[in-house]
Amino acid sequence: MHKLPTEIRKSRILVVDDAPSMRSLLVCILKSFGVARIYEAADAKAATKQLNTHEVDLIFCDWEMPNKTGLEFFEELREQQAYSQIPFVLVTSVAETQKVRAAIQAGVQHYIVKPFKEVTIMEKLEQLYPEVSGSN
């Protein structure tokens, strides 16, 4: 698979999903692009621990998780100065218009619907890092 520019491959990415298979799939895709620093969490509580331990440049987070949804986790992070500017990609099988509107109203700018392909993740990374990928 195509490798991303060095600046993107050096990113520290947190993948949050309660389904180990989905988390593993996303991690494998990111690794195939050359991203080496990937942290994992099964839910928002574990993700918060990862954020307290590691600096993170980008978060991919599932919407439907136990205890706290990805959208609730996003809103919680936006209230905290230390995490408010981290790009956040909501990854979900939920494509209902009402829920998409709620996410956009909450400030979610990046959204990927499952099932996704490697090229979708590549395109999202290029959108998030346009200055190094040459995309607009």
DSSP file (Angstrom, degrees, kcal/mol; ACC not computed):
  #  RESIDUE AA STRUCTURE BP1 BP2  ACC     N-H-->O    O-->H-N    N-H-->O    O-->H-N    TCO  KAPPA ALPHA  PHI   PSI    X-CA   Y-CA   Z-CA
    1    1 A M              0   0    0      0, 0.0     2,-0.1     0, 0.0     0, 0.0   0.000 360.0 360.0 360.0 154.7    0.0    0.0    0.0
    2    2 A H        -     0   0    0      1,-0.1     2,-0.3    32,-0.0   120,-0.0  -0.342 360.0-132.6 -60.8 133.2    1.0    3.6   -0.6
    3    3 A K        -     0   0    0     -2,-0.1    31,-0.2    31,-0.1    30,-0.1  -0.692  18.6-125.0 -90.0 145.9    3.0    5.1    2.3
    4    4 A L        -     0   0    0     29,-1.7     5,-0.1    -2,-0.3    -1,-0.1  -0.364  40.9 -76.2 -80.1 163.1    2.1    8.5    3.6
    5    5 A P    >>  -     0   0    0      0, 0.0     4,-2.2     0, 0.0     3,-1.0  -0.240  49.1-106.8 -56.2 152.6    4.5   11.5    3.8
    6    6 A T  H 3> S+     0   0    0      1,-0.3     4,-1.8     2,-0.2     5,-0.2   0.844 117.9  59.1 -52.2 -41.0    7.0   11.3    6.7
    7    7 A E  H 34 S+     0   0    0      1,-0.2    -1,-0.3     2,-0.2     4,-0.2   0.871 110.1  42.7 -60.5 -37.0    5.2   14.0    8.7
    8    8 A I  H X4 S+     0   0    0     -3,-1.0     3,-1.7     1,-0.2    -1,-0.2   0.900 110.7  54.8 -75.4 -40.8    2.0   11.9    8.7
    9    9 A R  H 3< S+     0   0    0     -4,-2.2    27,-1.3     1,-0.3    28,-0.5   0.776 103.6  57.6 -63.8 -24.7    3.8    8.7    9.4
   10   10 A K  T 3< S+     0   0    0     -4,-1.8    -1,-0.3    -5,-0.2    -2,-0.2   0.536  84.1 117.8 -81.4  -6.3    5.3   10.3   12.5
   11   11 A S    <   -     0   0    0     -3,-1.7     2,-0.7    -4,-0.2    26,-0.6  -0.200  65.9-131.0 -61.1 151.4    1.9   11.1   13.9
   12   12 A R  E     -a   37   0A   0     24,-0.1    45,-3.2    23,-0.1    46,-1.3  -0.934  31.7-169.5-105.3 113.8    0.8    9.7   17.2
   13   13 A I  E     -ab  38  58A   0     24,-2.5    26,-3.1    -2,-0.7     2,-0.5  -0.890  15.3-154.6-116.0 133.7   -2.7    8.2   16.6
   14   14 A L  E     -ab  39  59A   0     44,-2.6    46,-2.8    -2,-0.4     2,-0.5  -0.918   8.2-162.1-104.7 126.4   -5.1    6.9   19.2
   15   15 A V  E     -ab  40  60A   0     24,-2.9    26,-2.1    -2,-0.5     2,-0.5  -0.946   7.7-172.6-110.4 120.2   -7.7    4.3   18.0
   16   16 A V  E     +ab  41  61A   0     44,-3.0    46,-2.8    -2,-0.5     2,-0.3  -0.954  23.6 133.6-119.2 116.7  -10.7    3.9   20.3
   17   17 A D        -     0   0    0     24,-2.2     6,-0.1    -2,-0.5    26,-0.1  -0.923  47.0-144.6-160.9 134.9  -13.2    1.1   19.6
   18   18 A D  S    S+     0   0    0     -2,-0.3    24,-0.1    46,-0.3     3,-0.1   0.681  86.0  81.5 -76.0 -16.4  -14.8   -1.5   21.9
   19   19 A A     >  -     0   0    0      1,-0.2     4,-2.5     2,-0.0     3,-0.4  -0.809  69.7-155.9 -91.6 111.5  -14.7   -4.2   19.1
   20   20 A P  H  > S+     0   0    0      0, 0.0     4,-2.7     0, 0.0     5,-0.2   0.850  92.4  55.1 -55.0 -36.2  -11.2   -5.7   19.1
   21   21 A S  H  > S+     0   0    0      2,-0.2     4,-2.2     1,-0.2     5,-0.1   0.904 110.4  44.2 -66.5 -40.7  -11.5   -6.7   15.5
   22   22 A M  H  > S+     0   0    0     -3,-0.4     4,-2.4     2,-0.2     5,-0.2   0.904 114.4  49.7 -69.3 -41.2  -12.4   -3.2   14.3
   23   23 A R  H  X S+     0   0    0     -4,-2.5     4,-2.4     1,-0.2    -2,-0.2   0.934 112.6  47.7 -60.9 -46.3   -9.6   -1.7   16.4
   24   24 A S  H  X S+     0   0    0     -4,-2.7     4,-2.7    -5,-0.2    -2,-0.2   0.891 109.7  53.2 -63.2 -41.1   -7.2   -4.2   15.0
   25   25 A L  H  X S+     0   0    0     -4,-2.2     4,-2.3     2,-0.2    -1,-0.2   0.939 111.3  45.0 -59.7 -48.3   -8.3   -3.6   11.4
   26   26 A L  H  X S+     0   0    0     -4,-2.4     4,-2.6     1,-0.2    -2,-0.2   0.903 113.1  50.7 -64.6 -41.0   -7.8    0.2   11.8
   27   27 A V  H  X S+     0   0    0     -4,-2.4     4,-2.6    -5,-0.2    -1,-0.2   0.922 110.5  49.9 -61.4 -44.5   -4.4   -0.3   13.4
   28   28 A C  H  X S+     0   0    0     -4,-2.7     4,-2.2     2,-0.2    -2,-0.2   0.899 110.8  49.5 -62.3 -41.2   -3.3   -2.7   10.6
   29   29 A I  H  X S+     0   0    0     -4,-2.3     4,-1.1     2,-0.2    -2,-0.2   0.946 111.9  47.8 -62.5 -48.0   -4.4   -0.2    8.0
   30   30 A L  H ><>S+     0   0    0     -4,-2.6     5,-2.2     1,-0.2     3,-0.6   0.904 111.9  50.1 -61.0 -41.5   -2.5    2.6    9.7
   31   31 A K  H ><5S+     0   0    0     -4,-2.6     3,-1.5     1,-0.2    -1,-0.2   0.879 104.7  57.8 -63.9 -37.2    0.6    0.4   10.1
   32   32 A S  H 3<5S+     0   0    0     -4,-2.2    -1,-0.2     1,-0.3    -2,-0.2   0.763 103.7  54.1 -65.0 -23.4    0.4   -0.5    6.4
   33   33 A F  T <<5S-     0   0    0     -4,-1.1   -29,-1.7    -3,-0.6    -1,-0.3   0.530 127.2-101.7 -84.8  -7.4    0.7    3.2    5.6
   34   34 A G  T < 5S+     0   0    0     -3,-1.5     2,-0.5    -4,-0.3    -3,-0.2   0.496  71.4 147.5  99.9   4.9    3.8    3.5    7.7
   35   35 A V      < +     0   0    0     -5,-2.2    -1,-0.3    -6,-0.2   -25,-0.1  -0.635  18.3 176.4 -74.5 124.1    2.3    5.0   10.9
   36   36 A A        +     0   0    0    -27,-1.3     2,-1.1    -2,-0.5    -1,-0.2   0.766  58.4  67.5-102.8 -30.4    4.4    3.6   13.7
   37   37 A R  E     +a   12   0A   0    -26,-0.6   -24,-2.5   -28,-0.5     2,-0.5  -0.740  61.8 151.7-101.4  92.9    3.0    5.3   16.9
   38   38 A I  E     -a   13   0A   0     -2,-1.1     2,-0.3   -26,-0.2   -24,-0.2  -0.980  23.8-165.2-124.0 128.3   -0.5    4.0   17.4
   39   39 A Y  E     -a   14   0A   0    -26,-3.1   -24,-2.9    -2,-0.5     2,-0.3  -0.841   9.9-150.3-111.2 150.6   -2.1    3.7   20.8
   40   40 A E  E     +a   15   0A   0     -2,-0.3     2,-0.3   -26,-0.2   -24,-0.2  -0.899  15.8 175.7-125.2 150.7   -5.3    1.7   21.4
   41   41 A A  E     -a   16   0A   0    -26,-2.1   -24,-2.2    -2,-0.3     3,-0.1  -0.984  24.7-149.7-150.8 144.0   -8.2    1.9   23.8
   42   42 A A  S    S-     0   0    0     -2,-0.3     2,-0.3   -26,-0.2   -26,-0.1   0.616  81.5  -0.8 -88.9 -14.4  -11.4   -0.2   24.1
   43   43 A D  S  > S-     0   0    0    -26,-0.1     4,-2.3    22,-0.1     5,-0.2  -0.943  85.4 -83.4-161.2 178.9  -13.5    2.7   25.5
   44   44 A A  H  > S+     0   0    0     22,-0.4     4,-2.4    24,-0.3     5,-0.2   0.859 122.8  54.7 -63.6 -36.6  -13.5    6.3   26.5
   45   45 A K  H  > S+     0   0    0      2,-0.2     4,-1.6     1,-0.2    -1,-0.2   0.939 112.0  42.9 -63.2 -46.8  -12.1    5.6   30.0
   46   46 A A  H  > S+     0   0    0      1,-0.2     4,-2.1     2,-0.2    -2,-0.2   0.859 112.3  55.4 -66.5 -35.1   -9.1    3.7   28.6
   47   47 A A  H  X S+     0   0    0     -4,-2.3     4,-2.5     2,-0.2    -2,-0.2   0.897 104.6  52.8 -64.2 -40.2   -8.7    6.4   25.9
   48   48 A T  H  X S+     0   0    0     -4,-2.4     4,-1.9     2,-0.2    -1,-0.2   0.898 107.9  51.5 -62.1 -40.3   -8.5    9.0   28.6
   49   49 A K  H  X S+     0   0    0     -4,-1.6     4,-1.0     2,-0.2    -1,-0.2   0.913 109.6  49.8 -61.8 -42.2   -5.7    7.0   30.3
   50   50 A Q  H >X S+     0   0    0     -4,-2.1     4,-3.2     1,-0.2     3,-0.6   0.910 109.9  50.8 -62.4 -42.0   -3.9    6.8   27.0
   51   51 A L  H 3< S+     0   0    0     -4,-2.5    -1,-0.2     1,-0.2    -2,-0.2   0.832 108.9  51.3 -65.6 -31.9   -4.2   10.6   26.5
   52   52 A N  H 3< S+     0   0    0     -4,-1.9    -1,-0.2    -5,-0.2    -2,-0.2   0.690 119.2  37.6 -76.2 -17.9   -2.8   11.1   30.1
   53   53 A T  H << S+     0   0    0     -4,-1.0     2,-0.3    -3,-0.6    -2,-0.2   0.783 120.5  35.3-100.4 -36.4    0.2    8.9   29.2
   54   54 A H  S  < S-     0   0    0     -4,-3.2     2,-0.3    -5,-0.1    -1,-0.2  -0.919  75.0-119.7-126.0 144.7    0.9    9.8   25.6
   55   55 A E        -     0   0    0     -2,-0.3     2,-0.4    -3,-0.1    -3,-0.1  -0.667  37.1-160.9 -74.9 138.7    0.8   12.9   23.4
   56   56 A V        -     0   0    0     -2,-0.3   -43,-0.2    -5,-0.1     3,-0.1  -0.975  24.7-172.2-129.4 138.7   -1.6   12.2   20.6
   57   57 A D  S    S+     0   0    0    -45,-3.2     2,-0.3    -2,-0.4   -44,-0.2   0.613  76.6  14.3 -99.9 -17.3   -2.0   14.1   17.2
   58   58 A L  E     -b   13   0A   0    -46,-1.3   -44,-2.6    28,-0.2     2,-0.4  -0.985  60.8-151.2-160.7 143.8   -5.2   12.4   16.0
   59   59 A I  E     -bc  14  88A   0     28,-2.2    30,-3.3    -2,-0.3     2,-0.5  -0.987   2.9-168.0-125.3 127.6   -8.0   10.3   17.4
   60   60 A F  E     -bc  15  89A   0    -46,-2.8   -44,-3.0    -2,-0.4     2,-0.4  -0.971  25.1-180.0-104.2 122.9  -10.1    7.7   15.5
   61   61 A C  E     -bc  16  90A   0     28,-3.0    30,-3.4    -2,-0.5   -44,-0.2  -0.986  27.4-127.7-135.6 131.8  -13.1    6.8   17.7
   62   62 A D  E     - c   0  91A   0    -46,-2.8    30,-0.2    -2,-0.4     3,-0.1  -0.385  14.7-144.9 -66.0 148.4  -16.0    4.5   17.3
   63   63 A W  S    S+     0   0    0     28,-1.5     7,-2.7     1,-0.2     2,-1.0   0.941  84.5  59.4 -80.5 -52.7  -19.4    6.1   18.0
   64   64 A E        +     0   0    0     27,-0.2   -46,-0.3     5,-0.2    -1,-0.2  -0.687  69.6 138.5 -88.3 102.4  -21.2    3.1   19.6
   65   65 A M        -     0   0    0     -2,-1.0   -22,-0.1    -3,-0.1     2,-0.1  -0.959  54.4 -97.1-136.7 155.4  -19.4    2.1   22.8
   66   66 A P  S    S+     0   0    0      0, 0.0     2,-2.1     0, 0.0   -22,-0.4  -0.370 100.5   8.4 -69.7 154.2  -20.5    1.0   26.2
   67   67 A N  S    S+     0   0    0    -24,-0.1     2,-0.3   -23,-0.1   -24,-0.0  -0.217 135.2  23.7  73.9 -46.4  -20.6    3.6   29.0
   68   68 A K  S    S-     0   0    0     -2,-2.1   -24,-0.3    -5,-0.0   -23,-0.1  -0.960  78.1-131.2-150.9 128.8  -19.9    6.6   26.8
   69   69 A T     >  -     0   0    0     -2,-0.3     4,-2.4     1,-0.1    -5,-0.2  -0.283  29.6-109.8 -73.8 165.1  -20.4    7.1   23.1
   70   70 A G  H  > S+     0   0    0     -7,-2.7     4,-2.6     1,-0.2    -7,-0.2   0.868 121.3  53.5 -61.2 -36.6  -17.7    8.4   20.8
   71   71 A L  H  > S+     0   0    0     -8,-0.3     4,-2.5     2,-0.2    -1,-0.2   0.916 108.7  48.1 -66.0 -42.8  -19.8   11.6   20.5
   72   72 A E  H  > S+     0   0    0      2,-0.2     4,-2.3    -9,-0.2    -2,-0.2   0.897 112.1  50.1 -62.7 -39.8  -19.9   12.1   24.3
   73   73 A F  H  X S+     0   0    0     -4,-2.4     4,-2.4     2,-0.2    -2,-0.2   0.919 109.7  51.0 -63.8 -43.7  -16.2   11.4   24.4
   74   74 A F  H  X S+     0   0    0     -4,-2.6     4,-2.3     1,-0.2    -2,-0.2   0.939 110.9  47.9 -56.8 -49.3  -15.6   14.0   21.7
   75   75 A E  H  X S+     0   0    0     -4,-2.5     4,-0.9     1,-0.2    -1,-0.2   0.882 110.7  52.0 -61.9 -38.7  -17.7   16.6   23.6
   76   76 A E  H >< S+     0   0    0     -4,-2.3     3,-0.6     1,-0.2     4,-0.4   0.915 110.3  48.3 -62.6 -43.7  -15.8   15.8   26.8
   77   77 A L  H >< S+     0   0    0     -4,-2.4     3,-1.5     1,-0.2     6,-0.4   0.879 105.1  58.3 -65.6 -37.7  -12.4   16.3   25.1
   78   78 A R  H 3< S+     0   0    0     -4,-2.3    -1,-0.2     1,-0.3    -2,-0.2   0.740 101.1  57.4 -66.2 -20.9  -13.5   19.6   23.5
   79   79 A E  T << S+     0   0    0     -4,-0.9     2,-0.6    -3,-0.6    -1,-0.3   0.593  94.8  77.5 -82.5 -11.5  -14.2   21.0   27.0
   80   80 A Q  S X> S-     0   0    0     -3,-1.5     3,-1.5    -4,-0.4     4,-1.4  -0.891  73.2-147.2-106.5 120.4  -10.6   20.3   28.1
   81   81 A Q  T 34 S+     0   0    0     -2,-0.6     3,-0.4     1,-0.3     4,-0.4   0.858  96.1  58.0 -51.8 -42.4   -8.0   22.8   26.9
   82   82 A A  T 34 S+     0   0    0      1,-0.2    -1,-0.3     2,-0.1     3,-0.1   0.770 121.5  25.3 -62.9 -26.7   -5.3   20.1   26.7
   83   83 A Y  T X4 S+     0   0    0     -3,-1.5     3,-1.3    -6,-0.4    -1,-0.2   0.413  91.6 100.1-117.6  -0.5   -7.3   18.0   24.2
   84   84 A S  T 3< S+     0   0    0     -4,-1.4    -2,-0.1    -3,-0.4    -3,-0.1   0.711  85.8  45.1 -66.8 -21.9   -9.6   20.5   22.6
   85   85 A Q  T 3  S+     0   0    0     -4,-0.4    -1,-0.3    -3,-0.1    -2,-0.1   0.420  79.5 116.8-103.7   1.9   -7.6   20.9   19.4
   86   86 A I  S <  S-     0   0    0     -3,-1.3   -28,-0.2    -9,-0.1   -29,-0.1  -0.563  74.3-113.8 -71.5 124.3   -6.8   17.2   18.6
   87   87 A P        -     0   0    0      0, 0.0   -28,-2.2     0, 0.0     2,-0.4  -0.348  35.2-158.8 -57.9 138.6   -8.4   16.2   15.3
   88   88 A F  E     -c   59   0A   0    -30,-0.2    22,-0.7   -28,-0.0     2,-0.6  -0.985  10.8-164.7-130.3 121.7  -11.1   13.7   16.0
   89   89 A V  E     -cd  60 110A   0    -30,-3.3   -28,-3.0    -2,-0.4     2,-0.6  -0.937  13.3-147.2-109.6 117.4  -12.5   11.2   13.5
   90   90 A L  E     -cd  61 111A   0     20,-2.5    22,-2.9    -2,-0.6     2,-0.5  -0.747  13.6-164.4 -85.3 121.5  -15.8    9.6   14.4
   91   91 A V  E     +cd  62 112A   0    -30,-3.4   -28,-1.5    -2,-0.6     2,-0.3  -0.933  25.9 144.8-110.9 122.6  -15.9    6.0   13.0
   92   92 A T  E     - d   0 113A   0     20,-2.7    22,-3.0    -2,-0.5   -30,-0.0  -0.988  59.2-138.0-156.5 158.8  -19.3    4.5   12.9
   93   93 A S  S    S+     0   0    0     -2,-0.3     2,-0.7    20,-0.3    20,-0.1   0.417  80.6 104.5 -93.4  -3.4  -21.9    2.3   11.3
   94   94 A V        +     0   0    0      1,-0.1    -2,-0.1     5,-0.0    20,-0.0  -0.707  34.0 158.7 -83.0 115.0  -24.5    4.9   12.2
   95   95 A A        +     0   0    0     -2,-0.7     2,-0.2    18,-0.1    -1,-0.1   0.121  21.5 139.1-122.4  19.1  -25.4    6.9    9.1
   96   96 A E     >  -     0   0    0      1,-0.1     4,-2.5     4,-0.0     3,-0.3  -0.465  56.2-131.8 -67.9 133.5  -28.8    8.2   10.2
   97   97 A T  H  > S+     0   0    0      1,-0.2     4,-2.6     2,-0.2     5,-0.2   0.875 104.9  53.6 -54.1 -43.4  -29.2   11.8    9.1
   98   98 A Q  H  > S+     0   0    0      1,-0.2     4,-2.0     2,-0.2    -1,-0.2   0.901 111.4  45.0 -62.1 -42.0  -30.3   12.9   12.6
   99   99 A K  H  > S+     0   0    0     -3,-0.3     4,-2.2     2,-0.2    -1,-0.2   0.881 111.6  52.3 -71.0 -37.5  -27.3   11.5   14.3
  100  100 A V  H  X S+     0   0    0     -4,-2.5     4,-2.4     2,-0.2    -2,-0.2   0.924 110.0  49.6 -62.7 -43.2  -24.9   12.9   11.6
  101  101 A R  H  X S+     0   0    0     -4,-2.6     4,-2.9    -5,-0.2    -2,-0.2   0.905 109.0  52.2 -61.1 -41.9  -26.5   16.3   12.2
  102  102 A A  H  X S+     0   0    0     -4,-2.0     4,-1.6     1,-0.2    -1,-0.2   0.906 110.2  48.6 -61.8 -41.3  -26.0   16.0   16.0
  103  103 A A  H  X>S+     0   0    0     -4,-2.2     5,-2.6     2,-0.2     4,-0.6   0.921 112.8  47.2 -65.0 -44.1  -22.4   15.1   15.5
  104  104 A I  H ><5S+     0   0    0     -4,-2.4     3,-1.1     1,-0.2    -2,-0.2   0.911 110.7  52.0 -64.3 -42.4  -21.8   18.1   13.1
  105  105 A Q  H 3<5S+     0   0    0     -4,-2.9    -1,-0.2     1,-0.3    -2,-0.2   0.825 106.5  54.7 -62.9 -31.1  -23.6   20.4   15.6
  106  106 A A  H 3<5S-     0   0    0     -4,-1.6    -1,-0.3    -5,-0.2    -2,-0.2   0.632 128.2 -99.7 -76.9 -13.5  -21.3   19.2   18.3
  107  107 A G  T <<5 +     0   0    0     -3,-1.1     2,-0.4    -4,-0.6    -3,-0.2   0.465  69.4 150.8 110.2   2.6  -18.3   20.1   16.2
  108  108 A V      < +     0   0    0     -5,-2.6    -1,-0.3    -6,-0.2   -19,-0.1  -0.557  13.4 173.1 -68.7 123.3  -17.3   16.8   14.7
  109  109 A Q        +     0   0    0     -2,-0.4     2,-0.5   -21,-0.4    -1,-0.2   0.595  59.9  58.7-105.0 -16.0  -15.7   17.6   11.3
  110  110 A H  E     +d   89   0A   0    -22,-0.7   -20,-2.5     2,-0.0     2,-0.4  -0.967  59.4 166.8-126.5 130.5  -14.5   14.2   10.4
  111  111 A Y  E     -d   90   0A   0     -2,-0.5     2,-0.4   -22,-0.2   -20,-0.2  -0.998  13.1-171.6-147.1 129.7  -16.7   11.2   10.0
  112  112 A I  E     -d   91   0A   0    -22,-2.9   -20,-2.7    -2,-0.4     2,-0.4  -0.995  16.4-143.6-126.9 132.1  -16.1    7.7    8.5
  113  113 A V  E     -d   92   0A   0     -2,-0.4   -20,-0.3   -22,-0.2   -22,-0.1  -0.809  32.7 -93.7 -98.2 132.4  -18.9    5.2    8.0
  114  114 A K  S    S+     0   0    0    -22,-3.0     2,-0.1    -2,-0.4     3,-0.0  -0.573 102.9  50.7 -79.8 149.2  -18.2    1.5    8.5
  115  115 A P  S    S+     0   0    0      0, 0.0     2,-0.3     0, 0.0    -2,-0.1   0.616  82.7 171.1 -74.5 148.5  -17.5   -0.7    6.6
  116  116 A F        -     0   0    0     -2,-0.1     2,-0.3    -4,-0.1    -2,-0.1  -0.800  25.4-131.2-121.7 163.9  -14.7    1.4    5.2
  117  117 A K    >>  -     0   0    0     -2,-0.3     4,-1.4     1,-0.1     3,-0.9  -0.718  30.5-106.8-110.0 162.8  -11.8    0.7    2.8
  118  118 A E  H 3> S+     0   0    0      1,-0.3     4,-2.4    -2,-0.3     3,-0.2   0.887 120.0  58.8 -53.8 -41.1   -8.1    1.4    3.2
  119  119 A V  H 3> S+     0   0    0      1,-0.2     4,-2.8     2,-0.2    -1,-0.3   0.832 100.1  57.1 -62.0 -31.5   -8.5    4.2    0.6
  120  120 A T  H <> S+     0   0    0     -3,-0.9     4,-2.1     2,-0.2    -1,-0.2   0.912 108.5  45.7 -65.0 -42.3  -11.1    5.9    2.9
  121  121 A I  H  X S+     0   0    0     -4,-1.4     4,-2.5    -3,-0.2    -2,-0.2   0.912 112.7  51.4 -66.5 -42.1   -8.6    6.1    5.7
  122  122 A M  H  X S+     0   0    0     -4,-2.4     4,-2.3     1,-0.2    -2,-0.2   0.936 110.7  48.2 -58.9 -47.8   -5.9    7.3    3.4
  123  123 A E  H  X S+     0   0    0     -4,-2.8     4,-2.0     1,-0.2    -1,-0.2   0.891 110.6  51.4 -61.4 -40.1   -8.2   10.0    2.1
  124  124 A K  H  X S+     0   0    0     -4,-2.1     4,-2.2     2,-0.2    -1,-0.2   0.925 109.9  48.9 -64.5 -43.8   -9.1   11.1    5.6
  125  125 A L  H  X S+     0   0    0     -4,-2.5     4,-1.5     1,-0.2    -1,-0.2   0.898 110.6  51.1 -62.6 -39.8   -5.5   11.4    6.6
  126  126 A E  H  < S+     0   0    0     -4,-2.3     9,-0.3     1,-0.2     7,-0.3   0.853 110.0  50.1 -66.7 -34.0   -4.7   13.4    3.5
  127  127 A Q  H  < S+     0   0    0     -4,-2.0    -1,-0.2     1,-0.2    -2,-0.2   0.877 111.4  48.6 -67.6 -37.9   -7.6   15.7    4.4
  128  128 A L  H  < S+     0   0    0     -4,-2.2    -2,-0.2     1,-0.3    -1,-0.2   0.739 121.6  34.7 -75.3 -23.1   -6.3   16.1    7.9
  129  129 A Y    >X  +     0   0    0     -4,-1.5     4,-1.6    -5,-0.2     3,-1.3  -0.426  69.6 150.1-126.5  56.7   -2.8   16.9    6.8
  130  130 A P  H 3>  +     0   0    0      0, 0.0     4,-1.7     0, 0.0     5,-0.2   0.808  67.4  63.6 -64.1 -29.6   -3.3   18.9    3.5
  131  131 A E  H 34 S+     0   0    0      1,-0.2    -2,-0.0     2,-0.2    -5,-0.0   0.746 114.8  30.7 -68.5 -22.7   -0.1   20.9    4.0
  132  132 A V  H <4 S+     0   0    0     -3,-1.3    -1,-0.2    -6,-0.1  -125,-0.1   0.619 121.0  48.9-108.3 -17.1    2.1   17.7    3.7
  133  133 A S  H  < S-     0   0    0     -4,-1.6    -2,-0.2    -7,-0.3     3,-0.1   0.646 100.9-124.0 -96.6 -15.9    0.0   15.6    1.4
  134  134 A G     <  +     0   0    0     -4,-1.7    -3,-0.1     1,-0.3     2,-0.1   0.458  68.0 129.1  87.1   0.5   -0.7   18.2   -1.3
  135  135 A S              0   0    0     -9,-0.3    -1,-0.3    -6,-0.2    -2,-0.1  -0.447 360.0 360.0 -83.8 162.0   -4.5   17.8   -1.0
  136  136 A N              0   0    0     -2,-0.1    -1,-0.1    -3,-0.1    -9,-0.1   0.366 360.0 360.0-118.5 360.0   -6.8   20.8   -0.5
